Amino acid sequence: MFTNNGSTLQTDITTFGVNMKLAHLGRQALMGVMAVALVAGMSV
């Protein structure tokens, strides 16, 4: 998948960091949607 040179680990760390950030944003978005749905359900 990656070529075996010195920057492989750095690339892995960067990719991991980006994935973690995206996962965190996705989770926050999901929580926001659920909260809105809950409030909308309670107000109906």
mmCIF entry with sequence, helices, sheets and N, C-alpha, C, O atoms, coordinates in Angstrom:
data_MODEL
# 
_entry.id   MODEL 
# 
_entity.id                         1 
_entity.type                       polymer 
_entity.pdbx_number_of_molecules   1 
# 
_entity_poly.entity_id                      1 
_entity_poly.type                           'polypeptide(L)' 
_entity_poly.nstd_linkage                   no 
_entity_poly.nstd_monomer                   no 
_entity_poly.pdbx_seq_one_letter_code       MFTNNGSTLQTDITTFGVNMKLAHLGRQALMGVMAVALVAGMSV 
_entity_poly.pdbx_seq_one_letter_code_can   MFTNNGSTLQTDITTFGVNMKLAHLGRQALMGVMAVALVAGMSV 
_entity_poly.pdbx_strand_id                 A 
# 
loop_
_entity_poly_seq.entity_id 
_entity_poly_seq.num 
_entity_poly_seq.mon_id 
_entity_poly_seq.hetero 
1 1  MET n 
1 2  PHE n 
1 3  THR n 
1 4  ASN n 
1 5  ASN n 
1 6  GLY n 
1 7  SER n 
1 8  THR n 
1 9  LEU n 
1 10 GLN n 
1 11 THR n 
1 12 ASP n 
1 13 ILE n 
1 14 THR n 
1 15 THR n 
1 16 PHE n 
1 17 GLY n 
1 18 VAL n 
1 19 ASN n 
1 20 MET n 
1 21 LYS n 
1 22 LEU n 
1 23 ALA n 
1 24 HIS n 
1 25 LEU n 
1 26 GLY n 
1 27 ARG n 
1 28 GLN n 
1 29 ALA n 
1 30 LEU n 
1 31 MET n 
1 32 GLY n 
1 33 VAL n 
1 34 MET n 
1 35 ALA n 
1 36 VAL n 
1 37 ALA n 
1 38 LEU n 
1 39 VAL n 
1 40 ALA n 
1 41 GLY n 
1 42 MET n 
1 43 SER n 
1 44 VAL n 
# 
_struct_asym.id          A 
_struct_asym.entity_id   1 
# 
_struct_conf.conf_type_id            HELX_P 
_struct_conf.id                      HELX_P1 
_struct_conf.pdbx_PDB_helix_id       AA1 
_struct_conf.beg_label_comp_id       THR 
_struct_conf.beg_label_asym_id       A 
_struct_conf.beg_label_seq_id        8 
_struct_conf.pdbx_beg_PDB_ins_code   ? 
_struct_conf.end_label_comp_id       SER 
_struct_conf.end_label_asym_id       A 
_struct_conf.end_label_seq_id        43 
_struct_conf.pdbx_end_PDB_ins_code   ? 
_struct_conf.beg_auth_comp_id        THR 
_struct_conf.beg_auth_asym_id        A 
_struct_conf.beg_auth_seq_id         8 
_struct_conf.end_auth_comp_id        SER 
_struct_conf.end_auth_asym_id        A 
_struct_conf.end_auth_seq_id         43 
_struct_conf.pdbx_PDB_helix_class    1 
_struct_conf.details                 ? 
_struct_conf.pdbx_PDB_helix_length   36 
# 
_struct_conf_type.id          HELX_P 
_struct_conf_type.criteria    ? 
_struct_conf_type.reference   ? 
# 
loop_
_atom_site.group_PDB 
_atom_site.id 
_atom_site.type_symbol 
_atom_site.label_atom_id 
_atom_site.label_alt_id 
_atom_site.label_comp_id 
_atom_site.label_asym_id 
_atom_site.label_entity_id 
_atom_site.label_seq_id 
_atom_site.pdbx_PDB_ins_code 
_atom_site.Cartn_x 
_atom_site.Cartn_y 
_atom_site.Cartn_z 
_atom_site.occupancy 
_atom_site.B_iso_or_equiv 
_atom_site.pdbx_formal_charge 
_atom_site.auth_seq_id 
_atom_site.auth_comp_id 
_atom_site.auth_asym_id 
_atom_site.auth_atom_id 
_atom_site.pdbx_PDB_model_num 
ATOM 1   N N  . MET A 1 1  ? 0.835   -1.183 0.000  1.00 0.00 ? 1  MET A N  1 
ATOM 2   C CA . MET A 1 1  ? 0.000   0.000  0.000  1.00 0.00 ? 1  MET A CA 1 
ATOM 3   C C  . MET A 1 1  ? 0.881   1.247  0.000  1.00 0.00 ? 1  MET A C  1 
ATOM 4   O O  . MET A 1 1  ? 0.765   2.089  -0.890 1.00 0.00 ? 1  MET A O  1 
ATOM 5   N N  . PHE A 1 2  ? 1.759   1.368  0.993  1.00 0.00 ? 2  PHE A N  1 
ATOM 6   C CA . PHE A 1 2  ? 2.729   2.456  1.003  1.00 0.00 ? 2  PHE A CA 1 
ATOM 7   C C  . PHE A 1 2  ? 4.090   1.925  0.584  1.00 0.00 ? 2  PHE A C  1 
ATOM 8   O O  . PHE A 1 2  ? 4.414   0.761  0.822  1.00 0.00 ? 2  PHE A O  1 
ATOM 9   N N  . THR A 1 3  ? 4.888   2.790  -0.043 1.00 0.00 ? 3  THR A N  1 
ATOM 10  C CA . THR A 1 3  ? 6.271   2.404  -0.323 1.00 0.00 ? 3  THR A CA 1 
ATOM 11  C C  . THR A 1 3  ? 7.033   2.423  0.987  1.00 0.00 ? 3  THR A C  1 
ATOM 12  O O  . THR A 1 3  ? 6.761   3.246  1.861  1.00 0.00 ? 3  THR A O  1 
ATOM 13  N N  . ASN A 1 4  ? 7.982   1.521  1.120  1.00 0.00 ? 4  ASN A N  1 
ATOM 14  C CA . ASN A 1 4  ? 8.687   1.371  2.395  1.00 0.00 ? 4  ASN A CA 1 
ATOM 15  C C  . ASN A 1 4  ? 9.873   2.328  2.448  1.00 0.00 ? 4  ASN A C  1 
ATOM 16  O O  . ASN A 1 4  ? 11.005  1.941  2.158  1.00 0.00 ? 4  ASN A O  1 
ATOM 17  N N  . ASN A 1 5  ? 9.607   3.578  2.820  1.00 0.00 ? 5  ASN A N  1 
ATOM 18  C CA . ASN A 1 5  ? 10.688  4.548  2.990  1.00 0.00 ? 5  ASN A CA 1 
ATOM 19  C C  . ASN A 1 5  ? 10.484  5.310  4.296  1.00 0.00 ? 5  ASN A C  1 
ATOM 20  O O  . ASN A 1 5  ? 9.599   4.960  5.077  1.00 0.00 ? 5  ASN A O  1 
ATOM 21  N N  . GLY A 1 6  ? 11.281  6.339  4.547  1.00 0.00 ? 6  GLY A N  1 
ATOM 22  C CA . GLY A 1 6  ? 11.271  7.016  5.843  1.00 0.00 ? 6  GLY A CA 1 
ATOM 23  C C  . GLY A 1 6  ? 9.975   7.745  6.139  1.00 0.00 ? 6  GLY A C  1 
ATOM 24  O O  . GLY A 1 6  ? 9.624   7.914  7.307  1.00 0.00 ? 6  GLY A O  1 
ATOM 25  N N  . SER A 1 7  ? 9.250   8.186  5.111  1.00 0.00 ? 7  SER A N  1 
ATOM 26  C CA . SER A 1 7  ? 8.065   9.006  5.344  1.00 0.00 ? 7  SER A CA 1 
ATOM 27  C C  . SER A 1 7  ? 6.805   8.165  5.533  1.00 0.00 ? 7  SER A C  1 
ATOM 28  O O  . SER A 1 7  ? 5.717   8.715  5.707  1.00 0.00 ? 7  SER A O  1 
ATOM 29  N N  . THR A 1 8  ? 6.937   6.843  5.501  1.00 0.00 ? 8  THR A N  1 
ATOM 30  C CA . THR A 1 8  ? 5.758   5.978  5.606  1.00 0.00 ? 8  THR A CA 1 
ATOM 31  C C  . THR A 1 8  ? 5.046   6.187  6.932  1.00 0.00 ? 8  THR A C  1 
ATOM 32  O O  . THR A 1 8  ? 3.827   6.359  6.965  1.00 0.00 ? 8  THR A O  1 
ATOM 33  N N  . LEU A 1 9  ? 5.803   6.175  8.029  1.00 0.00 ? 9  LEU A N  1 
ATOM 34  C CA . LEU A 1 9  ? 5.198   6.334  9.351  1.00 0.00 ? 9  LEU A CA 1 
ATOM 35  C C  . LEU A 1 9  ? 4.533   7.699  9.472  1.00 0.00 ? 9  LEU A C  1 
ATOM 36  O O  . LEU A 1 9  ? 3.430   7.811  10.007 1.00 0.00 ? 9  LEU A O  1 
ATOM 37  N N  . GLN A 1 10 ? 5.201   8.735  8.976  1.00 0.00 ? 10 GLN A N  1 
ATOM 38  C CA . GLN A 1 10 ? 4.633   10.085 9.035  1.00 0.00 ? 10 GLN A CA 1 
ATOM 39  C C  . GLN A 1 10 ? 3.322   10.143 8.262  1.00 0.00 ? 10 GLN A C  1 
ATOM 40  O O  . GLN A 1 10 ? 2.353   10.756 8.711  1.00 0.00 ? 10 GLN A O  1 
ATOM 41  N N  . THR A 1 11 ? 3.300   9.501  7.096  1.00 0.00 ? 11 THR A N  1 
ATOM 42  C CA . THR A 1 11 ? 2.082   9.479  6.287  1.00 0.00 ? 11 THR A CA 1 
ATOM 43  C C  . THR A 1 11 ? 0.974   8.753  7.030  1.00 0.00 ? 11 THR A C  1 
ATOM 44  O O  . THR A 1 11 ? -0.171  9.205  7.036  1.00 0.00 ? 11 THR A O  1 
ATOM 45  N N  . ASP A 1 12 ? 1.309   7.621  7.662  1.00 0.00 ? 12 ASP A N  1 
ATOM 46  C CA . ASP A 1 12 ? 0.317   6.866  8.426  1.00 0.00 ? 12 ASP A CA 1 
ATOM 47  C C  . ASP A 1 12 ? -0.256  7.715  9.553  1.00 0.00 ? 12 ASP A C  1 
ATOM 48  O O  . ASP A 1 12 ? -1.467  7.725  9.772  1.00 0.00 ? 12 ASP A O  1 
ATOM 49  N N  . ILE A 1 13 ? 0.606   8.423  10.265 1.00 0.00 ? 13 ILE A N  1 
ATOM 50  C CA . ILE A 1 13 ? 0.169   9.257  11.387 1.00 0.00 ? 13 ILE A CA 1 
ATOM 51  C C  . ILE A 1 13 ? -0.749  10.373 10.887 1.00 0.00 ? 13 ILE A C  1 
ATOM 52  O O  . ILE A 1 13 ? -1.777  10.658 11.500 1.00 0.00 ? 13 ILE A O  1 
ATOM 53  N N  . THR A 1 14 ? -0.373  11.000 9.774  1.00 0.00 ? 14 THR A N  1 
ATOM 54  C CA . THR A 1 14 ? -1.184  12.083 9.220  1.00 0.00 ? 14 THR A CA 1 
ATOM 55  C C  . THR A 1 14 ? -2.553  11.561 8.799  1.00 0.00 ? 14 THR A C  1 
ATOM 56  O O  . THR A 1 14 ? -3.575  12.173 9.107  1.00 0.00 ? 14 THR A O  1 
ATOM 57  N N  . THR A 1 15 ? -2.572  10.429 8.094  1.00 0.00 ? 15 THR A N  1 
ATOM 58  C CA . THR A 1 15 ? -3.829  9.832  7.643  1.00 0.00 ? 15 THR A CA 1 
ATOM 59  C C  . THR A 1 15 ? -4.700  9.474  8.839  1.00 0.00 ? 15 THR A C  1 
ATOM 60  O O  . THR A 1 15 ? -5.906  9.718  8.834  1.00 0.00 ? 15 THR A O  1 
ATOM 61  N N  . PHE A 1 16 ? -4.080  8.892  9.865  1.00 0.00 ? 16 PHE A N  1 
ATOM 62  C CA . PHE A 1 16 ? -4.806  8.523  11.081 1.00 0.00 ? 16 PHE A CA 1 
ATOM 63  C C  . PHE A 1 16 ? -5.415  9.756  11.740 1.00 0.00 ? 16 PHE A C  1 
ATOM 64  O O  . PHE A 1 16 ? -6.567  9.733  12.173 1.00 0.00 ? 16 PHE A O  1 
ATOM 65  N N  . GLY A 1 17 ? -4.632  10.834 11.813 1.00 0.00 ? 17 GLY A N  1 
ATOM 66  C CA . GLY A 1 17 ? -5.117  12.067 12.416 1.00 0.00 ? 17 GLY A CA 1 
ATOM 67  C C  . GLY A 1 17 ? -6.306  12.639 11.656 1.00 0.00 ? 17 GLY A C  1 
ATOM 68  O O  . GLY A 1 17 ? -7.280  13.085 12.263 1.00 0.00 ? 17 GLY A O  1 
ATOM 69  N N  . VAL A 1 18 ? -6.227  12.626 10.332 1.00 0.00 ? 18 VAL A N  1 
ATOM 70  C CA . VAL A 1 18 ? -7.325  13.131 9.502  1.00 0.00 ? 18 VAL A CA 1 
ATOM 71  C C  . VAL A 1 18 ? -8.566  12.275 9.704  1.00 0.00 ? 18 VAL A C  1 
ATOM 72  O O  . VAL A 1 18 ? -9.672  12.797 9.842  1.00 0.00 ? 18 VAL A O  1 
ATOM 73  N N  . ASN A 1 19 ? -8.379  10.953 9.722  1.00 0.00 ? 19 ASN A N  1 
ATOM 74  C CA . ASN A 1 19 ? -9.511  10.046 9.923  1.00 0.00 ? 19 ASN A CA 1 
ATOM 75  C C  . ASN A 1 19 ? -10.165 10.274 11.281 1.00 0.00 ? 19 ASN A C  1 
ATOM 76  O O  . ASN A 1 19 ? -11.391 10.264 11.394 1.00 0.00 ? 19 ASN A O  1 
ATOM 77  N N  . MET A 1 20 ? -9.346  10.478 12.311 1.00 0.00 ? 20 MET A N  1 
ATOM 78  C CA . MET A 1 20 ? -9.874  10.731 13.648 1.00 0.00 ? 20 MET A CA 1 
ATOM 79  C C  . MET A 1 20 ? -10.677 12.025 13.670 1.00 0.00 ? 20 MET A C  1 
ATOM 80  O O  . MET A 1 20 ? -11.740 12.098 14.286 1.00 0.00 ? 20 MET A O  1 
ATOM 81  N N  . LYS A 1 21 ? -10.152 13.055 12.987 1.00 0.00 ? 21 LYS A N  1 
ATOM 82  C CA . LYS A 1 21 ? -10.828 14.346 12.951 1.00 0.00 ? 21 LYS A CA 1 
ATOM 83  C C  . LYS A 1 21 ? -12.174 14.222 12.236 1.00 0.00 ? 21 LYS A C  1 
ATOM 84  O O  . LYS A 1 21 ? -13.179 14.768 12.689 1.00 0.00 ? 21 LYS A O  1 
ATOM 85  N N  . LEU A 1 22 ? -12.181 13.498 11.115 1.00 0.00 ? 22 LEU A N  1 
ATOM 86  C CA . LEU A 1 22 ? -13.422 13.293 10.371 1.00 0.00 ? 22 LEU A CA 1 
ATOM 87  C C  . LEU A 1 22 ? -14.423 12.499 11.199 1.00 0.00 ? 22 LEU A C  1 
ATOM 88  O O  . LEU A 1 22 ? -15.613 12.815 11.215 1.00 0.00 ? 22 LEU A O  1 
ATOM 89  N N  . ALA A 1 23 ? -13.939 11.464 11.890 1.00 0.00 ? 23 ALA A N  1 
ATOM 90  C CA . ALA A 1 23 ? -14.819 10.649 12.727 1.00 0.00 ? 23 ALA A CA 1 
ATOM 91  C C  . ALA A 1 23 ? -15.431 11.505 13.834 1.00 0.00 ? 23 ALA A C  1 
ATOM 92  O O  . ALA A 1 23 ? -16.612 11.365 14.155 1.00 0.00 ? 23 ALA A O  1 
ATOM 93  N N  . HIS A 1 24 ? -14.617 12.394 14.418 1.00 0.00 ? 24 HIS A N  1 
ATOM 94  C CA . HIS A 1 24 ? -15.086 13.265 15.495 1.00 0.00 ? 24 HIS A CA 1 
ATOM 95  C C  . HIS A 1 24 ? -16.150 14.233 14.967 1.00 0.00 ? 24 HIS A C  1 
ATOM 96  O O  . HIS A 1 24 ? -17.179 14.443 15.609 1.00 0.00 ? 24 HIS A O  1 
ATOM 97  N N  . LEU A 1 25 ? -15.895 14.816 13.800 1.00 0.00 ? 25 LEU A N  1 
ATOM 98  C CA . LEU A 1 25 ? -16.862 15.740 13.202 1.00 0.00 ? 25 LEU A CA 1 
ATOM 99  C C  . LEU A 1 25 ? -18.153 15.009 12.862 1.00 0.00 ? 25 LEU A C  1 
ATOM 100 O O  . LEU A 1 25 ? -19.247 15.527 13.085 1.00 0.00 ? 25 LEU A O  1 
ATOM 101 N N  . GLY A 1 26 ? -18.016 13.796 12.316 1.00 0.00 ? 26 GLY A N  1 
ATOM 102 C CA . GLY A 1 26 ? -19.191 12.999 11.969 1.00 0.00 ? 26 GLY A CA 1 
ATOM 103 C C  . GLY A 1 26 ? -20.018 12.682 13.199 1.00 0.00 ? 26 GLY A C  1 
ATOM 104 O O  . GLY A 1 26 ? -21.248 12.727 13.164 1.00 0.00 ? 26 GLY A O  1 
ATOM 105 N N  . ARG A 1 27 ? -19.325 12.357 14.297 1.00 0.00 ? 27 ARG A N  1 
ATOM 106 C CA . ARG A 1 27 ? -20.032 12.029 15.538 1.00 0.00 ? 27 ARG A CA 1 
ATOM 107 C C  . ARG A 1 27 ? -20.763 13.261 16.063 1.00 0.00 ? 27 ARG A C  1 
ATOM 108 O O  . ARG A 1 27 ? -21.904 13.165 16.514 1.00 0.00 ? 27 ARG A O  1 
ATOM 109 N N  . GLN A 1 28 ? -20.100 14.427 16.003 1.00 0.00 ? 28 GLN A N  1 
ATOM 110 C CA . GLN A 1 28 ? -20.741 15.663 16.471 1.00 0.00 ? 28 GLN A CA 1 
ATOM 111 C C  . GLN A 1 28 ? -21.967 15.987 15.621 1.00 0.00 ? 28 GLN A C  1 
ATOM 112 O O  . GLN A 1 28 ? -22.998 16.410 16.143 1.00 0.00 ? 28 GLN A O  1 
ATOM 113 N N  . ALA A 1 29 ? -21.849 15.785 14.306 1.00 0.00 ? 29 ALA A N  1 
ATOM 114 C CA . ALA A 1 29 ? -22.967 16.055 13.405 1.00 0.00 ? 29 ALA A CA 1 
ATOM 115 C C  . ALA A 1 29 ? -24.131 15.116 13.721 1.00 0.00 ? 29 ALA A C  1 
ATOM 116 O O  . ALA A 1 29 ? -25.289 15.533 13.749 1.00 0.00 ? 29 ALA A O  1 
ATOM 117 N N  . LEU A 1 30 ? -23.810 13.845 13.957 1.00 0.00 ? 30 LEU A N  1 
ATOM 118 C CA . LEU A 1 30 ? -24.836 12.857 14.280 1.00 0.00 ? 30 LEU A CA 1 
ATOM 119 C C  . LEU A 1 30 ? -25.539 13.227 15.583 1.00 0.00 ? 30 LEU A C  1 
ATOM 120 O O  . LEU A 1 30 ? -26.763 13.137 15.681 1.00 0.00 ? 30 LEU A O  1 
ATOM 121 N N  . MET A 1 31 ? -24.763 13.643 16.584 1.00 0.00 ? 31 MET A N  1 
ATOM 122 C CA . MET A 1 31 ? -25.338 14.037 17.870 1.00 0.00 ? 31 MET A CA 1 
ATOM 123 C C  . MET A 1 31 ? -26.251 15.245 17.686 1.00 0.00 ? 31 MET A C  1 
ATOM 124 O O  . MET A 1 31 ? -27.321 15.324 18.290 1.00 0.00 ? 31 MET A O  1 
ATOM 125 N N  . GLY A 1 32 ? -25.817 16.191 16.843 1.00 0.00 ? 32 GLY A N  1 
ATOM 126 C CA . GLY A 1 32 ? -26.617 17.379 16.585 1.00 0.00 ? 32 GLY A CA 1 
ATOM 127 C C  . GLY A 1 32 ? -27.941 17.025 15.925 1.00 0.00 ? 32 GLY A C  1 
ATOM 128 O O  . GLY A 1 32 ? -28.990 17.548 16.299 1.00 0.00 ? 32 GLY A O  1 
ATOM 129 N N  . VAL A 1 33 ? -27.885 16.133 14.938 1.00 0.00 ? 33 VAL A N  1 
ATOM 130 C CA . VAL A 1 33 ? -29.101 15.700 14.235 1.00 0.00 ? 33 VAL A CA 1 
ATOM 131 C C  . VAL A 1 33 ? -30.045 14.993 15.208 1.00 0.00 ? 33 VAL A C  1 
ATOM 132 O O  . VAL A 1 33 ? -31.254 15.223 15.192 1.00 0.00 ? 33 VAL A O  1 
ATOM 133 N N  . MET A 1 34 ? -29.479 14.135 16.050 1.00 0.00 ? 34 MET A N  1 
ATOM 134 C CA . MET A 1 34 ? -30.304 13.408 17.018 1.00 0.00 ? 34 MET A CA 1 
ATOM 135 C C  . MET A 1 34 ? -30.949 14.366 18.013 1.00 0.00 ? 34 MET A C  1 
ATOM 136 O O  . MET A 1 34 ? -32.112 14.199 18.379 1.00 0.00 ? 34 MET A O  1 
ATOM 137 N N  . ALA A 1 35 ? -30.185 15.378 18.453 1.00 0.00 ? 35 ALA A N  1 
ATOM 138 C CA . ALA A 1 35 ? -30.718 16.357 19.400 1.00 0.00 ? 35 ALA A CA 1 
ATOM 139 C C  . ALA A 1 35 ? -31.860 17.146 18.768 1.00 0.00 ? 35 ALA A C  1 
ATOM 140 O O  . ALA A 1 35 ? -32.885 17.385 19.407 1.00 0.00 ? 35 ALA A O  1 
ATOM 141 N N  . VAL A 1 36 ? -31.680 17.551 17.508 1.00 0.00 ? 36 VAL A N  1 
ATOM 142 C CA . VAL A 1 36 ? -32.725 18.292 16.797 1.00 0.00 ? 36 VAL A CA 1 
ATOM 143 C C  . VAL A 1 36 ? -33.968 17.428 16.646 1.00 0.00 ? 36 VAL A C  1 
ATOM 144 O O  . VAL A 1 36 ? -35.086 17.902 16.851 1.00 0.00 ? 36 VAL A O  1 
ATOM 145 N N  . ALA A 1 37 ? -33.776 16.148 16.286 1.00 0.00 ? 37 ALA A N  1 
ATOM 146 C CA . ALA A 1 37 ? -34.903 15.233 16.121 1.00 0.00 ? 37 ALA A CA 1 
ATOM 147 C C  . ALA A 1 37 ? -35.636 15.050 17.452 1.00 0.00 ? 37 ALA A C  1 
ATOM 148 O O  . ALA A 1 37 ? -36.864 14.982 17.489 1.00 0.00 ? 37 ALA A O  1 
ATOM 149 N N  . LEU A 1 38 ? -34.873 14.970 18.537 1.00 0.00 ? 38 LEU A N  1 
ATOM 150 C CA . LEU A 1 38 ? -35.468 14.793 19.867 1.00 0.00 ? 38 LEU A CA 1 
ATOM 151 C C  . LEU A 1 38 ? -36.311 16.013 20.242 1.00 0.00 ? 38 LEU A C  1 
ATOM 152 O O  . LEU A 1 38 ? -37.440 15.877 20.714 1.00 0.00 ? 38 LEU A O  1 
ATOM 153 N N  . VAL A 1 39 ? -35.748 17.208 20.026 1.00 0.00 ? 39 VAL A N  1 
ATOM 154 C CA . VAL A 1 39 ? -36.468 18.446 20.342 1.00 0.00 ? 39 VAL A CA 1 
ATOM 155 C C  . VAL A 1 39 ? -37.711 18.567 19.465 1.00 0.00 ? 39 VAL A C  1 
ATOM 156 O O  . VAL A 1 39 ? -38.779 18.942 19.949 1.00 0.00 ? 39 VAL A O  1 
ATOM 157 N N  . ALA A 1 40 ? -37.576 18.250 18.176 1.00 0.00 ? 40 ALA A N  1 
ATOM 158 C CA . ALA A 1 40 ? -38.714 18.331 17.257 1.00 0.00 ? 40 ALA A CA 1 
ATOM 159 C C  . ALA A 1 40 ? -39.795 17.337 17.674 1.00 0.00 ? 40 ALA A C  1 
ATOM 160 O O  . ALA A 1 40 ? -40.984 17.652 17.628 1.00 0.00 ? 40 ALA A O  1 
ATOM 161 N N  . GLY A 1 41 ? -39.381 16.141 18.080 1.00 0.00 ? 41 GLY A N  1 
ATOM 162 C CA . GLY A 1 41 ? -40.343 15.123 18.513 1.00 0.00 ? 41 GLY A CA 1 
ATOM 163 C C  . GLY A 1 41 ? -41.074 15.553 19.777 1.00 0.00 ? 41 GLY A C  1 
ATOM 164 O O  . GLY A 1 41 ? -42.266 15.282 19.922 1.00 0.00 ? 41 GLY A O  1 
ATOM 165 N N  . MET A 1 42 ? -40.380 16.219 20.691 1.00 0.00 ? 42 MET A N  1 
ATOM 166 C CA . MET A 1 42 ? -40.987 16.643 21.945 1.00 0.00 ? 42 MET A CA 1 
ATOM 167 C C  . MET A 1 42 ? -41.938 17.817 21.724 1.00 0.00 ? 42 MET A C  1 
ATOM 168 O O  . MET A 1 42 ? -42.934 17.950 22.435 1.00 0.00 ? 42 MET A O  1 
ATOM 169 N N  . SER A 1 43 ? -41.636 18.667 20.746 1.00 0.00 ? 43 SER A N  1 
ATOM 170 C CA . SER A 1 43 ? -42.461 19.850 20.515 1.00 0.00 ? 43 SER A CA 1 
ATOM 171 C C  . SER A 1 43 ? -43.703 19.518 19.691 1.00 0.00 ? 43 SER A C  1 
ATOM 172 O O  . SER A 1 43 ? -44.655 20.298 19.666 1.00 0.00 ? 43 SER A O  1 
ATOM 173 N N  . VAL A 1 44 ? -43.699 18.371 19.019 1.00 0.00 ? 44 VAL A N  1 
ATOM 174 C CA . VAL A 1 44 ? -44.852 18.007 18.167 1.00 0.00 ? 44 VAL A CA 1 
ATOM 175 C C  . VAL A 1 44 ? -46.029 17.553 19.026 1.00 0.00 ? 44 VAL A C  1 
ATOM 176 O O  . VAL A 1 44 ? -47.085 17.209 18.495 1.00 0.00 ? 44 VAL A O  1 
# 
